[in-house]
């Protein structure tokens, strides 16, 4: 692992080689997973301790809209893996196109999250026809909802910036087949974001209040 | 004093030790000096073989599992325990597909599995403390 000083800079390492950067990304993802585990644990404990998790004055989370959002994030994960596959085959233009598709998917995801948060913060119509705003200080349900989805949204935002930077570098011709590891590292981060959202979506949106 | 504070301090020491071990391992794994030339990789091994059909198949499986996830609450609305278990199994199945195939975990080396294992151990140690801490704060546990 690592690069010997005698290696030529243009040498293409076998695809999937465990480079120091890739290993460090895995270490980072391990630590990040602990952060998400902390948020999810707090959510579960507070929920189990609450006699009525979602107050009658607040609407339940929008499952259909978020389900569409989940599908968009899964699609962006697929385009990300195709971007890596393209650069492994030396197809730089295809990689740029797939990265652009991933970037668009991430931006759309953030946009839908923004719409969802806006509706919740300004008030949504409940079954009784009343509009009640849900702010982070409304109660434990609202606080943990915004904490979990906000923490994930922050990761998606960072990921979008990361993808944009790599896309620009690709467009400028700074990424070639020998640099496939850089795209793989980016892919690890983006797939992790998708993986965490799959868990969050299930726990926060799909498991109904009881 | 919060009764969980000494145990939290112990947990912090454990994580510092784990972090130090990881840093030491990284230091050993990074190349600092001369070593014997690495064996040349055969051209067939170095050539990348696309997995388009596989990735599309995984994508289809993820979509199908997502649809099932949306239907499960309608099917098991009256059986909360079955509902929770079903949804969690589906969620971890999807997460496993993403991890194994999109993150190429199935092809990774032992160092990556060691890193993930350390994180999993850390999470398993951390969750009981969080549950205990929040339970004490909210008066769930006396």
Boltz contact constraints between the chains, C-beta under 6 A:
constraints:
  - contact:
      token1: [A, 1]
      token2: [B, 29]
      max_distance: 6.0
  - contact:
      token1: [A, 2]
      token2: [B, 30]
      max_distance: 6.0
  - contact:
      token1: [A, 2]
      token2: [B, 31]
      max_distance: 6.0
  - contact:
      token1: [A, 4]
      token2: [B, 31]
      max_distance: 6.0
  - contact:
      token1: [A, 14]
      token2: [B, 41]
      max_distance: 6.0
  - contact:
      token1: [A, 14]
      token2: [B, 46]
      max_distance: 6.0
  - contact:
      token1: [A, 15]
      token2: [B, 48]
      max_distance: 6.0
  - contact:
      token1: [A, 16]
      token2: [B, 107]
      max_distance: 6.0
  - contact:
      token1: [A, 18]
      token2: [B, 109]
      max_distance: 6.0
  - contact:
      token1: [A, 20]
      token2: [B, 30]
      max_distance: 6.0
  - contact:
      token1: [A, 26]
      token2: [B, 112]
      max_distance: 6.0
  - contact:
      token1: [A, 26]
      token2: [B, 115]
      max_distance: 6.0
  - contact:
      token1: [A, 27]
      token2: [B, 22]
      max_distance: 6.0
  - contact:
      token1: [A, 27]
      token2: [B, 115]
      max_distance: 6.0
  - contact:
      token1: [A, 30]
      token2: [B, 115]
      max_distance: 6.0
  - contact:
      token1: [A, 30]
      token2: [B, 119]
      max_distance: 6.0
  - contact:
      token1: [A, 33]
      token2: [B, 119]
      max_distance: 6.0
  - contact:
      token1: [A, 34]
      token2: [B, 122]
      max_distance: 6.0
  - contact:
      token1: [A, 34]
      token2: [B, 123]
      max_distance: 6.0
  - contact:
      token1: [A, 37]
      token2: [B, 123]
      max_distance: 6.0
  - contact:
      token1: [A, 41]
      token2: [B, 127]
      max_distance: 6.0
  - contact:
      token1: [A, 41]
      token2: [B, 130]
      max_distance: 6.0
  - contact:
      token1: [A, 42]
      token2: [B, 134]
      max_distance: 6.0
  - contact:
      token1: [A, 45]
      token2: [B, 131]
      max_distance: 6.0
  - contact:
      token1: [A, 45]
      token2: [B, 134]
      max_distance: 6.0
  - contact:
      token1: [A, 49]
      token2: [B, 138]
      max_distance: 6.0
  - contact:
      token1: [A, 49]
      token2: [B, 140]
      max_distance: 6.0
  - contact:
      token1: [A, 67]
      token2: [B, 70]
      max_distance: 6.0
  - contact:
      token1: [A, 74]
      token2: [B, 62]
      max_distance: 6.0
  - contact:
      token1: [A, 77]
      token2: [B, 102]
      max_distance: 6.0
  - contact:
      token1: [A, 78]
      token2: [B, 59]
      max_distance: 6.0
  - contact:
      token1: [A, 81]
      token2: [B, 55]
      max_distance: 6.0
  - contact:
      token1: [A, 81]
      token2: [B, 102]
      max_distance: 6.0
  - contact:
      token1: [A, 85]
      token2: [B, 50]
      max_distance: 6.0
  - contact:
      token1: [A, 88]
      token2: [B, 48]
      max_distance: 6.0
  - contact:
      token1: [A, 89]
      token2: [B, 48]
      max_distance: 6.0
  - contact:
      token1: [A, 188]
      token2: [B, 103]
      max_distance: 6.0
  - contact:
      token1: [A, 191]
      token2: [B, 98]
      max_distance: 6.0
  - contact:
      token1: [A, 191]
      token2: [B, 102]
      max_distance: 6.0
  - contact:
      token1: [A, 191]
      token2: [B, 103]
      max_distance: 6.0
  - contact:
      token1: [A, 194]
      token2: [B, 98]
      max_distance: 6.0
  - contact:
      token1: [A, 195]
      token2: [B, 95]
      max_distance: 6.0
  - contact:
      token1: [A, 195]
      token2: [B, 98]
      max_distance: 6.0
  - contact:
      token1: [A, 198]
      token2: [B, 91]
      max_distance: 6.0
  - contact:
      token1: [A, 198]
      token2: [B, 94]
      max_distance: 6.0
  - contact:
      token1: [A, 198]
      token2: [B, 95]
      max_distance: 6.0
  - contact:
      token1: [A, 199]
      token2: [B, 91]
      max_distance: 6.0
  - contact:
      token1: [A, 202]
      token2: [B, 87]
      max_distance: 6.0
  - contact:
      token1: [A, 202]
      token2: [B, 91]
      max_distance: 6.0
  - contact:
      token1: [A, 206]
      token2: [B, 69]
      max_distance: 6.0
  - contact:
      token1: [A, 206]
      token2: [B, 87]
      max_distance: 6.0
  - contact:
      token1: [A, 207]
      token2: [B, 84]
      max_distance: 6.0
  - contact:
      token1: [A, 210]
      token2: [B, 80]
      max_distance: 6.0
